[in-house]
C-alpha cells in the first residue's frame, strides 16, 4: 500500500504532457515531409527513365527504317531484343509509378491522421486521470490512517477488558473473604451443636420478619441488665452483617451483568465497521479479541456460580439465625403469663448460642 502511494506520487513529477504531444506532432510532420520528398525524387527518376526509354525506342525505330538492307537479319534480332527490354523496363516503371501513387495516398492518410489528433481532448483526459490519481492517493492515505487507528483502539480495548477482569477477580476474592469472616463469627457464636429445622427463604419476607424480631427484642430485653445489652447488640450486629453481605452480593451480581452487557454492546458496535474486514492483521486481531471475550464470559459465568453458592450459604446461615429467633419467640410465648424470671436473659443468649446454659 505504501509502495503504491510512492509510485503515484513519483508519477506526479513527470514532464508536461502538452509538451510531449507537441514534440510527437513535430516528429511526425518531419517524417511525413521526408517521405514525401523521397516519393517526389522517385517519381522524377521514373519520369526521366521513361523519357530515356522513349528516346531509345525512337532511335531504334529510325535505325530499323533507314538501314534494313545493310544489317540484315542480325540487326533485326538485336532490335527485337532491345524492344523487348524496353517493354519490360516500361512495365516495371509503370508498376513503380503505381506503387508510388499508393504510397502517396498512404502519406496523405497519415498526414490527415496527424492533423486530426485532438490535442485538447487528450489534455482533458490527462487532467481527469490526474484528478482520479490524486483521489486514489487520498483514499489510500485514509485507509492507512484507519488501519493505524483500528490497531490502537483494539489494544486499548484489550487493556480495558484485562483491567475489568482483574477487578472482577479481586472483588470475588473479597466476597469470599467476607463469607469466611461471617462463617467464623457464626461458629464463635455457637457453643452447643443442636439440630435445627432449616427453613426456606422463599416462604416469608426477610425484612418483615427482621422488624418483628427486633420489636420482640426491644420488648423482652429492657436494657437494665448488661447481659441483655450485650445480647441485643450481638443479635443486631449479626442481622446487620447478614443484610450487608446479601446487599453486597446482589450489587456484585448486577455489576457483573452490566459489564457483560456493556462488552456485548461494544462488540456489536465494533462489528458495524466492516470496511476493513479484508485486512488480514485486523481480522486476526478481532479473532483474538473474540477468543478473549469468550474466555472472560466463561470466567464471569463461573464467578456468578460461585456467588450463587455463597448466597446459598448465607441463606442457610440466615435460616439458622431465624430458626434460633423463632425458638426464642416460642420460649417467650411459653412465659407469657407475666411471671418474672430472673434468668430470662440468660436463656435468650443460650438459645441464640451466645453463652453456655446455666447450671
C-alpha positions in Angstrom: 0.0 0.0 0.0 2.8 2.4 0.9 4.7 1.4 -2.3 1.6 2.3 -4.4 1.5 5.7 -2.8 5.1 6.4 -3.5 4.7 5.2 -7.2 1.7 7.5 -7.7 3.5 10.4 -6.1 6.5 9.9 -8.3 4.3 9.9 -11.4 3.2 13.4 -10.4 6.6 14.8 -11.3 6.6 13.6 -15.0 7.1 16.2 -17.8 4.2 18.1 -19.1 2.1 16.1 -21.4 1.3 19.1 -23.6 5.0 19.5 -24.5 5.3 15.7 -25.1 2.4 15.8 -27.6 3.8 18.9 -29.4 7.1 17.1 -29.8 5.4 14.0 -31.1 3.5 16.0 -33.6 6.6 17.8 -34.9 8.4 14.5 -35.3 5.5 13.0 -37.3 5.5 16.1 -39.5 9.2 15.9 -40.2 8.9 12.2 -41.0 6.0 12.8 -43.4 7.9 15.6 -45.2 11.0 13.3 -45.6 8.8 10.5 -47.1 7.1 13.0 -49.4 10.5 14.3 -50.7 11.6 10.7 -51.3 8.5 9.9 -53.2 8.9 13.1 -55.4 12.5 12.1 -56.1 11.5 8.6 -57.1 8.7 10.0 -59.3 11.1 12.3 -61.1 13.6 9.5 -61.6 10.9 7.3 -63.1 9.8 10.1 -65.5 13.4 10.6 -66.5 13.8 6.9 -67.2 10.6 6.8 -69.2 11.8 9.7 -71.3 15.2 7.9 -71.9 13.3 4.7 -72.9 11.1 6.7 -75.3 14.2 8.2 -76.9 15.8 4.8 -77.2 12.7 3.3 -78.7 12.5 6.2 -81.3 16.2 5.7 -82.3 15.7 2.0 -82.7 12.7 2.5 -84.9 14.6 5.1 -87.0 17.6 2.8 -87.5 15.3 0.0 -88.4 13.6 2.1 -91.1 16.8 3.6 -92.6 19.1 0.6 -92.8 17.3 -2.8 -93.1 19.3 -3.9 -96.1 22.8 -3.3 -94.5 22.4 -5.1 -91.3 20.3 -7.9 -92.3 18.8 -10.5 -90.0 21.3 -9.9 -87.2 20.4 -6.3 -86.7 16.7 -7.2 -86.8 17.1 -9.7 -84.0 19.1 -7.2 -81.9 16.4 -4.6 -82.5 13.7 -7.0 -81.3 15.7 -7.8 -78.2 16.1 -4.1 -77.4 12.4 -3.5 -77.9 11.6 -6.4 -75.6 13.9 -5.0 -72.9 12.4 -1.6 -73.4 8.9 -3.0 -73.0 9.9 -4.8 -69.8 11.5 -1.6 -68.4 8.4 0.3 -69.3 6.3 -2.3 -67.5 8.5 -2.1 -64.4 8.4 1.7 -64.4 4.7 1.7 -64.7 4.5 -0.7 -61.7 6.8 1.6 -59.7 4.6 4.5 -60.6 1.5 2.7 -59.4 3.3 1.9 -56.1 4.4 5.5 -55.7 0.8 6.6 -56.2 -0.3 4.2 -53.5 2.5 5.4 -51.2 1.4 9.0 -51.8 -2.1 8.0 -50.8 -0.9 6.4 -47.6 1.2 9.5 -46.8 -1.9 11.7 -47.4 -3.9 9.5 -45.0 -1.1 9.7 -42.3 -1.0 13.5 -42.7 -4.8 13.6 -42.2 -4.4 11.4 -39.1 -1.7 13.6 -37.6 -3.7 16.7 -38.3 -6.9 15.1 -36.9 -5.4 14.3 -33.4 -7.5 16.1 -30.7 -4.8 17.6 -28.5 -7.4 19.4 -26.4 -9.3 16.1 -25.8 -6.1 14.3 -24.8 -5.2 17.1 -22.4 -8.6 17.0 -20.8 -8.4 13.2 -20.4 -5.0 13.6 -18.9 -6.4 16.2 -16.4 -9.2 13.8 -15.4 -6.7 11.0 -14.9 -4.6 13.2 -12.7 -7.6 14.1 -10.6 -8.5 10.5 -10.2 -4.9 9.7 -9.2 -5.0 12.4 -6.5 -8.3 11.0 -5.2 -6.8 7.5 -5.1 -3.8 8.8 -3.2 -6.1 10.4 -0.6 -8.2 7.3 -0.2 -5.0 5.2 0.3 -3.8 7.6 3.0 -7.2 7.5 4.7 -7.1 3.7 4.6 -3.6 3.7 6.2 -4.8 6.0 9.0 -7.9 3.9 9.6 -5.7 0.8 10.0 -3.5 2.5 12.5 -6.4 3.8 14.5 -8.1 0.4 14.5 -5.0 -1.3 15.8 -4.6 1.3 18.6 -8.3 1.0 19.5 -8.0 -2.8 19.6 -5.1 -2.6 22.0 -6.9 -0.1 24.3 -10.0 -2.3 24.3 -7.9 -5.3 25.2 -6.3 -3.4 28.1 -9.7 -2.2 29.4 -11.1 -5.8 29.3 -8.0 -7.1 31.1 -8.4 -4.4 33.8 -12.1 -5.2 34.3 -11.3 -8.9 34.6 -8.7 -8.3 37.3 -11.1 -6.1 39.2 -13.8 -8.8 39.0 -11.4 -11.4 40.3 -10.4 -9.1 43.2 -14.0 -8.5 44.1 -14.7 -12.2 44.1 -11.8 -12.7 46.4 -13.1 -10.0 48.7 -16.5 -11.7 48.7 -15.0 -15.0 49.7 -13.1 -13.3 52.5 -16.2 -11.7 53.8 -18.0 -15.0 53.7 -15.2 -16.7 55.6 -15.4 -13.9 58.3 -19.1 -14.4 58.6 -18.7 -18.2 59.0 -16.1 -17.6 61.7 -18.4 -15.2 63.5 -21.3 -17.7 63.3 -19.0 -20.6 64.6 -17.9 -18.5 67.5 -21.5 -17.7 68.4 -22.5 -21.4 68.6 -21.2 -23.2 71.7 -23.5 -26.2 71.7 -24.5 -28.1 68.5 -28.1 -28.7 68.1 -30.5 -30.0 65.5 -32.5 -27.2 63.8 -35.1 -27.3 61.2 -33.8 -25.4 58.2 -36.5 -23.0 56.9 -36.6 -21.9 53.3 -36.2 -18.3 52.5 -38.9 -18.2 49.8 -41.8 -18.6 52.2 -41.5 -15.2 54.1 -40.3 -11.7 53.9 -37.0 -11.3 55.5 -37.4 -7.5 56.1 -40.8 -8.0 57.8 -39.5 -10.9 59.9 -36.5 -8.9 60.9 -38.6 -5.9 62.1 -40.8 -8.2 64.1 -37.9 -9.9 65.8 -36.3 -6.5 66.6 -39.6 -5.4 68.2 -39.7 -8.5 70.3 -36.1 -8.0 71.4 -36.9 -4.4 72.4 -39.9 -5.6 74.5 -38.1 -8.7 76.0 -34.8 -7.1 76.7 -35.4 -4.0 78.8 -31.8 -2.9 78.7 -31.3 -2.7 82.5 -29.1 -5.8 82.6 -25.7 -5.5 81.0 -26.1 -9.1 79.7 -29.3 -8.1 77.9 -27.5 -5.2 76.3 -24.7 -7.4 75.0 -27.2 -10.0 73.7 -29.1 -7.3 71.9 -26.0 -5.8 70.4 -24.8 -9.2 69.3 -28.1 -10.1 67.6 -28.4 -6.7 65.9 -24.8 -7.0 64.7 -25.5 -10.4 63.2 -28.6 -9.2 61.4 -26.8 -6.1 60.1 -23.8 -8.1 58.8 -26.2 -10.6 57.1 -28.1 -7.7 55.4 -24.8 -6.1 54.3 -23.4 -9.3 52.8 -26.6 -10.0 50.9 -26.7 -6.5 49.5 -23.1 -6.7 48.5 -23.7 -10.0 46.7 -26.7 -8.6 44.8 -24.8 -5.5 43.9 -21.8 -7.5 42.6 -24.1 -9.7 40.5 -25.8 -6.7 39.0 -22.4 -5.0 38.3 -21.1 -8.1 36.6 -24.2 -8.4 34.4 -24.0 -4.7 33.5 -20.3 -5.2 32.5 -21.1 -8.2 30.4 -23.9 -6.3 28.6 -21.6 -3.4 28.0 -19.0 -5.6 26.5 -21.6 -7.3 24.2 -22.8 -3.9 23.1 -19.2 -2.8 22.4 -18.7 -5.9 20.3 -21.8 -5.3 18.3 -20.8 -1.7 17.6 -17.3 -2.9 16.6 -18.8 -5.4 14.0 -20.7 -2.5 12.3 -17.4 -1.2 10.8 -16.8 -3.8 8.2 -14.9 -1.6 5.8 -11.5 -3.2 6.8 -12.7 -6.8 7.1 -10.5 -7.9 4.3 -7.3 -6.8 6.1 -5.5 -9.9 7.5 -4.0 -8.2 10.5 -7.3 -6.7 11.6 -9.2 -9.9 11.2 -6.6 -11.8 13.3 -6.8 -9.1 16.0 -10.6 -9.4 16.1 -10.5 -13.2 16.3 -8.1 -12.9 19.2 -10.3 -10.4 21.0 -13.3 -12.7 20.4 -11.5 -15.6 22.0 -10.5 -13.5 25.0 -14.1 -12.3 25.4 -15.4 -15.9 25.3 -12.8 -16.8 28.0 -13.9 -13.9 30.2 -17.6 -14.7 29.7 -16.9 -18.2 30.9 -15.0 -16.9 33.9 -17.8 -14.4 34.7 -20.3 -17.3 34.5 -18.1 -19.2 36.9 -18.0 -16.2 39.1 -21.8 -16.0 39.1 -21.9 -19.6 40.1 -19.5 -19.0 43.0 -21.6 -16.0 44.1 -24.7 -18.1 43.9 -23.1 -20.7 46.1 -22.1 -18.0 48.6 -25.6 -16.7 48.6 -26.9 -20.1 49.3 -24.5 -20.5 52.2 -25.6 -17.1 53.5 -29.2 -18.1 53.1 -28.6 -21.2 55.2 -26.9 -19.2 57.9 -29.7 -16.7 57.9 -32.2 -19.5 58.1 -30.4 -20.9 61.2 -30.4 -17.5 62.8 -34.1 -17.1 62.1 -34.7 -20.6 63.5 -33.0 -19.5 66.7 -35.0 -16.4 66.8 -38.2 -18.4 66.4 -37.2 -20.7 69.2 -36.7 -17.6 71.3 -40.2 -16.4 70.3 -41.7 -19.7 71.2 -40.0 -19.6 74.6 -41.3 -16.1 75.1 -44.8 -17.3 74.3 -44.5 -20.1 76.9 -43.7 -17.5 79.5 -46.4 -15.0 78.5 -48.2 -15.4 81.9 -46.4 -12.3 83.2 -44.3 -14.0 85.8 -40.9 -12.5 86.1 -37.9 -14.8 85.6 -34.5 -13.5 86.6 -32.8 -16.0 84.2 -34.8 -15.0 81.1 -31.9 -13.0 79.6 -29.5 -15.9 80.1 -31.9 -18.3 78.3 -32.1 -15.9 75.4 -28.4 -15.9 75.0 -28.3 -19.7 75.4 -31.0 -20.2 72.7 -29.1 -17.9 70.4 -25.9 -19.9 71.1 -24.1 -16.8 72.6 -23.3 -18.3 76.0 -23.4 -21.6 77.9 -26.5 -22.9 79.6 -26.8 -22.0 83.3 -26.4 -25.0 85.7 
